[in-house]
Amino acid sequence: MSAYRDGDKVVVMVPSRLSKAEEEQWIATILERLEERERRRRPTDADLQSRARDLSRRYLAGRADPVSVRWVANQRARWGSCTPDDGTIRLSTRLRGMPSWVVDYVLVHELAHLLIPGHGADFWELVGNYPKADRARGYLEGVAAAAHLPLEADTLDDEIVAEGVRHGDDFPHEAAG
């Protein structure tokens, strides 16, 4: 048994040997599971805020306390941004549907910026507390490469930078202000 989306429709495949009642029961179960999986992959702003606080506690000793965390659709060249002065974090809606550990990485990255501007060694040490940091960075670089987005080399820290990622004060994000 399996299910997948085809545009606005959900296609559910079940064995033909099932009775009509079993088929209806399995379809309901599969649709429920699909909905739950999609909900987890598409957190709300409130979910992001809660997740950011949890990640701060787990990986940054609770030192980063964002005032707000929300999705924004205007970040085409960045995965996220933050404004340390007012404690706000914004994540690109392009992250929706990506694995939760990738979204968590971008949140940890932005949370670290609430504590440390720039991308110095102390910043990367904080981000490195997140155990899937390298894996998530590679995933995001792969997404950029698959979309044929330009990659640049950052001569300061020799890291590969994907689609608009710049190593100044932000992680592929927009300038605050």
C-alpha positions in Angstrom: 0.0 0.0 0.0 1.2 3.4 -0.8 0.1 7.0 -1.5 1.5 10.0 -3.3 0.4 13.4 -4.5 -0.4 14.1 -8.1 -1.0 17.8 -8.2 -4.0 18.4 -6.0 -5.0 14.8 -5.9 -3.8 12.0 -3.6 -3.3 8.6 -5.3 -3.7 5.7 -3.0 -2.8 2.2 -4.1 -4.1 -0.8 -2.2 -4.2 -4.5 -3.1 -7.2 -5.6 -5.0 -7.8 -8.5 -2.7 -9.1 -6.2 0.1 -12.8 -6.0 0.8 -14.5 -2.7 0.3 -14.6 -2.1 4.1 -10.9 -3.0 4.4 -10.1 -0.7 1.5 -11.9 2.2 3.0 -10.2 1.7 6.4 -6.8 1.5 4.8 -7.4 4.6 2.6 -8.5 6.5 5.7 -5.4 5.4 7.6 -3.0 6.2 4.8 -4.5 9.6 4.2 -4.2 10.3 7.9 -0.6 9.3 7.9 0.1 11.4 4.8 -1.6 14.4 6.4 0.5 14.0 9.6 3.7 13.7 7.6 2.9 16.8 5.5 2.0 18.7 8.7 5.4 17.9 10.2 7.1 19.0 7.1 5.2 22.2 6.9 5.4 23.7 10.4 3.5 26.9 11.2 5.2 30.1 12.5 4.2 29.1 16.0 5.8 25.6 15.4 9.0 27.4 14.2 9.0 29.6 17.3 8.6 26.6 19.6 11.2 24.6 17.7 13.7 27.5 17.8 13.4 27.7 21.6 13.9 24.0 21.9 17.0 24.1 19.7 18.4 27.0 21.6 18.0 25.0 24.9 19.5 21.8 23.4 22.5 23.3 21.4 23.1 26.8 22.6 22.5 26.4 26.4 19.3 28.5 26.0 21.2 31.7 25.4 19.4 32.6 22.1 15.9 33.7 22.8 14.2 34.9 19.5 11.3 37.3 19.8 9.7 35.9 16.7 10.4 33.2 14.1 8.4 33.1 10.9 8.2 32.0 7.3 8.7 34.6 4.6 8.2 34.2 0.8 10.5 37.1 -0.2 13.8 35.3 0.3 14.7 33.9 -3.1 18.5 34.0 -2.6 18.7 33.1 1.1 17.6 30.2 3.4 17.1 32.4 6.4 17.9 35.7 8.0 17.8 37.4 11.4 17.9 40.8 13.0 19.9 40.5 16.2 18.8 44.0 17.4 15.1 43.0 17.6 15.6 39.2 18.0 13.6 38.2 14.8 14.3 35.3 12.6 12.9 34.7 9.2 13.1 31.4 7.2 12.5 31.1 3.4 9.4 29.3 2.5 11.7 27.4 0.1 12.7 25.3 3.2 9.1 24.0 3.6 9.0 20.3 2.8 12.7 19.8 3.4 13.7 17.3 6.1 13.2 18.7 9.6 17.0 18.3 10.4 17.7 20.8 7.5 15.2 23.3 8.8 16.6 22.8 12.3 20.1 23.5 11.0 19.0 26.8 9.5 17.3 27.7 12.8 20.4 26.9 14.8 22.4 29.0 12.3 20.1 32.0 12.8 19.9 31.5 16.5 23.7 31.6 16.7 23.6 34.9 14.9 21.4 36.3 17.7 24.5 35.7 19.8 27.4 36.2 17.4 27.4 38.3 14.3 29.5 37.2 11.4 30.9 33.8 10.6 34.1 33.6 12.7 35.4 30.5 14.4 33.3 31.2 17.6 30.2 31.4 15.5 30.9 28.1 13.7 31.8 26.5 17.0 28.3 27.3 18.3 26.6 26.0 15.0 28.8 22.9 15.3 26.9 22.0 18.5 24.1 20.9 16.2 25.1 17.3 15.3 23.7 17.3 11.7 25.2 20.7 10.8 27.7 19.4 8.1 25.1 17.1 6.7 22.5 19.9 6.4 24.9 22.3 4.8 25.7 19.6 2.2 22.0 19.0 1.6 21.4 22.7 1.0 24.5 22.9 -1.3 23.1 19.9 -3.2 19.7 21.6 -3.5 21.4 24.7 -5.0 23.5 22.6 -7.3 20.5 20.6 -8.5 18.7 23.8 -9.3 21.7 25.0 -11.3 22.2 27.9 -8.9 25.6 29.5 -8.9 28.1 28.3 -6.3 30.8 30.6 -5.0 34.0 30.0 -3.1 34.4 32.1 0.0 38.1 32.9 0.1 38.0 33.8 3.8 37.0 30.4 5.1 37.2 28.3 2.0 33.7 27.0 2.3 31.4 26.3 -0.6 28.6 28.9 -0.7 25.3 28.1 -2.2 22.8 30.4 -3.8 23.2 33.7 -2.2 24.9 32.4 0.9 27.4 35.0 2.0 29.7 35.0 4.9 29.3 38.4 6.3 26.7 38.8 9.0 24.1 36.3 7.7 23.6 32.8 6.5 22.2 32.8 3.1 19.9 35.5 4.1 18.8 39.0 3.5 20.3 42.0 5.0 18.4 43.1 8.0 16.8 46.5 8.1 
